[in-house]
Amino acid sequence: MPRKSQKAKLILDQDKKAELQRIADSRRAPLREVQRANILLRYSEGASVTDIEKTVHVSRPSIYKWVDKALALGVEEGLKDKFHRPKEPVITEEAKAWVINLACSKPGEHGYAAEVWTRKALANHARKYGPDCLRKAAKATIQRILDAYPLRPHKMAYYLEKRDPEFDRKMEEILCVYKEVTLQNETGETPPVITVSVDEKPGVQAIRNIAPDIMPEPGKNSRVMRDYEYKRLGTLSILASLDLHDGHVIAQVHDRHRSAEFVSLLKEIDAYYPPAATIRVILDNHSAHISKETMKYLAGRPGRFFYVHTPTHGSWLNLVETLFGKMARTFLKHIRVNSKPELRQRILKGISEINDAPVVHRWKKFDPANASVM
């Protein structure tokens, strides 16, 4: 017959029992806390240490440890590990602050050629110039100090500074235009003001294969095989106008993008639309759009065009960018040609295919406040 324990009883009120039962039944609490809650619950119910050992599958010394702790300090302390530090840390808080301050500066400020720190460079600098407790600092030591904040000085991310003081006003104006166009399109009537989105896609590369592509063959090649070597033949620029009412695209392809090429696009737009209509052009602040040559042409067509400019560094607000994205995903993807004239012909053919099945591009922006699409 097992000997009766001489330890004091653990008396729990209903709230403590309910809390321990919740932890014991939990599937998310740490295993050690679930085991300790079971130990204390069963001990408070009068179960013997032997029975608890068989049920909870925890050693007798562990059971005694947590029961003693609960009896001495309370149930809360009986569930938690007490933080202890066998000895004072070697690296002081002041030394850690020195490392953090170093990581928040550039290597060039300390006489190094590198633009960003590496952990090895930080460790080397800390060993040479840091506090005495960092004389043996390794990369892993530096990494642990940085992880505590956290800092990653070896990584670089990019941001874009807002340089247009009227960015918000111009953005609101663009969005109001898109909203107006949407309402016009819903009526189905020809609007008195036709809105087009205009921009350029420069630097479209004409690339020629050195060796011919190998086409797929059943049981042999599942994909098109292409030789890694190629020859650059130059670049072309696409000037495009996207009609926001019916999705029609007017585009030209040129070797360069100057005022003359932009005026040429404006002339084609002018010839395409009814003479009585006013053409509202959404475009950025490229020099060709506001040059003397362009202004001279616009002055010769008074009342025919008027501009709505996107903010500086706000070309993403221009819907024609979605058209260029569509080109990049379709006929421009992986394109290889034998000459620049062939590339020009292929681009114009792709534009023609888009116009065979035009899609109305609409601005969509989720507004969390109103839970609606603008």
N, C-alpha and C positions, 0 to 999 in steps of 0.2 A: 504494500500500500504506500503510495507516494507520501513523502513527508509534507506536512502543511507549512506553507511559506510564512515566515515571521515578519515579512514586509507589511507595511501599513496598507490599508485599502485605499484605492483611488476612487474618490467620490466625485461624480459628475452630475451637474444639473441637466435639465432637458435640452437646453440650448447647446451645451458642450457636446452632449451625446449626438444631437442632430448634426452638428458641424463635423464631428469625427466620422459619422456614418456617411455624410456626403463625400468626404475625402476618400473614405474606404471604397466607396462605390464608383468613384470617378475614373474615367478612362483617359483623362487629360493631365491629371496631377502627376508629378514625378513618382516613380515606383517606390522610392524610399519613403515618401510621405504616406503613400497608400499603405505600405507595410507597417509603419509606425502607428497610423490611425487604427489599424486592425489590432495591433498589440495592445494599445491603451484601451480600446473598446472591450476586448475580451478580458483583459485584466480587471477592468472595472466591473465586469459581470461576474467575477469570481472564478474565472478559468485558471487552471494551474499553468505554470510555466511550461511544463511538458506538453500539455494540450495546445498551448499557443505555439510552441515550437513545431509541432506536427501540422498545425493548421496553416500557419503563416509561412512556414519554411524559412525561418530565421534562426540563427544560432542562439543558444541560451545566454552567452555573454551580451549579445546585442539586445536581447529582451530585457535583461537586468539593467543595462545601460539606459535604455529609453524609459523604462518604468521609474528608475531612480531619478532621472532627470525631470520627469513629469511630477513626481512626488515633491521634489525639492523646489522646482522653479515654475511649475504650472504646465498645463497641457500645451499651450502655444510653444513653449521652449522645448517640450518633449517631442515636437514634430520637426523642429528645425535643427540644422547643423550650426553649431556656434562657430563664427569666424575666428580663426586663430592664426597668428603669424609666429612661426618658430623663431624668427630673428628679424631685426630691422632690415628694410630693403637696402641693397647696396647702392642703387641709383636714387638719388634724392629727388624731391619734387622740383627743386631749383634746377637740377640738371635736366629733368624732363622738359621743363619750361624753356631751357636753353636750346634743346633739340627742336622743339616745336617752333621757336622763333627762327631758328636756322632754316627749317623746312619751308617757312613762309616767306623766305627771301630767295633771290635768284643767285645761282652759282657765280654769275658774272660780278655780283657785288662783293664777292670774296676772292676775286682774282682768278677764277676758273674760266675755261673756254666754253663749257657746256651751257646750254640754255635752260635746262631743267635738271633737278637733282635725280640721282639714282640712290638706292639704298646703300650701295657700296661706297659711293662718293660721300654720302652723309656720314657713314660710319668712319671712313678714313679721316674726314675733317674733324669729327667729334674726338677721335683718338688723339689727334695732333693738337687741337686748340680748345677742346672742351674741358669741363671740370674734371678733377682727378678721378671721380668715380666712373667716368666714361673712357678711361685709358685702355680698357679691354673690350669696349663695346663692339659687338659684331653686327652684321646686317640684321639678324633676327631680333637683336635687342632694339635696334632703331625701329624695326617694323612694329614691334609690340608697343613702343611709345607712340608711334603715329596712329596705330589702330585704335588707341584709346580715345581719339578725338572725333572722328577719324580724319586723317589727312593722306592724300596721295599725290605728293609733289612730282612724282615721275609721270603723271598723266596730264594731258592737256585737253581741254574742251574749248569750244569757240562760242562766242556770243557776238551779237551785232548791236553796237551802240546806236541809240535813236538820235540821228543827227538832224532830223527835220523837225523844227519847233512847231510846225503846223501839221504834224503827222495825224493826230486824232481828227482834226477838222477835215483833212483830205480823205481820210479813210471813211468817215461818216458820209461824205459827199458821194464817194464811190458806191457805198452800200445803199444809199438812197436811190442812186441811179439803177442799181440792180433790182431793187424793190419795185421801182416804177416800171422797168421793163417787164418784170414778172406780171404785174397787173395789166399791162398793155397786151401781153401775150394771151392772158386769160380771156380777154374780150374777143380775140380773133380778128380784130380790125387792123388795117394798115395804119400804123402810127404816123403822125405828122413829123415826128423826130425819130430818125432811125439811128439806133445805137450800135456801134461796132467797136470791137476790142482789137487793138493793133499793137504789134510788137515784132521783134526780130529774134531769130535763132541763129546767131553767128557760129562760125567754126565747125560746120558740118563737114566731116572729113571724107574726102574721096580716097578710098583705100583699095588697092589692087592685090589680088592673090598672087603669090609666086608660083604656087602649085594648084592644080584644080581641086575643087571639093570632091570628096568621095561620098556619094549618096547612100542612103540606107539600103541594105539588102536583107531579106528574110533569112534568119539563121546565121547571119554574119555580122552586120553592123546595125544596131538599133537607132543610131543617130547619124547626123551628117558629120563627117570627119573633115577637119580643116587643118591645113598646115599652119604652124605657128608663125612662119615668116610672112611678111607682107611689105608692100611698097606704098609710101604716102605720095599722093598726087596733088595735094593742095586742099583748100577748104572753100566752101561756099556759104553764103548767108541766105536764110529764108526770111522774107518779109511777108507777114500774113495779116489779114483782116478777118476777124470772126464776127459774123452777123449774130447778134444776141437774140434776134427774133425768130429766125428760121434755121440757123446753123450753117448758112452758106459761107464758104471760105474763098476769099480772093487772096492769091499768093503770087509772089514773084521770087525768083532765085537769081542771085547776083554774085559776082566774084567779090564785091566790096559792099560796104554799107555806108553810104554817104548821103548827103542831102539830095543829090540827083536821083539816087535809087528810091529814096523815100518819096520824093515828089512824083516819081513814076508810079508808085503804088497809089498815092492819092488821086492821080489822074484816072487810074483804072477804077478806083472806087467811085469817083465822080461820074464816070461813064456808065457804071452798072446801075445806079439808083435813079429813080425818077427825078427830073430837073427841079420839081417843086419841093422836094423833100429837103429837110435839114438833117445833116449827118453829124451826130455826136460821136466823137472819137475818144475812147479811153486809151491812154498811152502814158509812158513814163517820160522822164525829162532828158532823154538822150539829145545830144547836141544837134543831131540831124533833124529832130522834130521842131526845133525852135531857131534854126539857122536863118540867116538873111535870105538865102535862096528859097527856103520853105515859106518864110513869112511873105516873100514877094508873090509866090504862087497863091497863097491863101488870100492875100489882098486883092488879087485879080478875080477871086470868086467870093465876093462879100456875101455873108449870110449863109453860105453853103456848108461850111464846116465850123464846129467849135470844139475846143479841147476840154477834156476833164483829165487832169493829171493825177497819177498815182503818187503817193508820198515817196520821198527819197528812201531807197532801200525797201520799197513796198511793192515791188513788181509782182509778188505773190498775190496781190489783190487784183491783178489783171487776169480776166478769165481766159484770154488767149493762151495763157501758160498751160491750161489744161489741154488745149489743142496740141501744143508742142509735146506735151507728155504723151498724148495719144500717138503722135507721129513716132516718137522714140520707142514706143512699145510695139508698133506695128511695122510699117514698111521701112523705117530707118534701122530697125534692130538687126545687127549682124550684117548690114549691107556691104557688099563688095562690088566694085565696078572697075572697068578698064580705062576710064577717062572721066574728067570733070564734066564734059557734055553729057556723058551717060548718066552721071549722078543727077545732073539737073533734070534730065528727062524722066528719071525714076521718081524724083521728088514731085514733079508736076503731075505724073501719073498717079501717085499716091493721093495728091490733093483732089484730083478728079474722082478717084474712088470714094473719098470722103464726101464729096458733093453729090455723088450718086445716092448716098443714104445719109443725108445730113442729120445731125443730132443737135438739139437746142441745149447749149451749155447754160447751166444755172448756178448761181452762187448759193451755197448751202453753208450755214453756220449755226451750230447748236447753241442755244441760249439757255444755260442751266436755270436761270431765274424764272423764265417763262415756260421752260420745258417744251420748247418749240423750235422748229427749223426756220431760220430767217432766209 
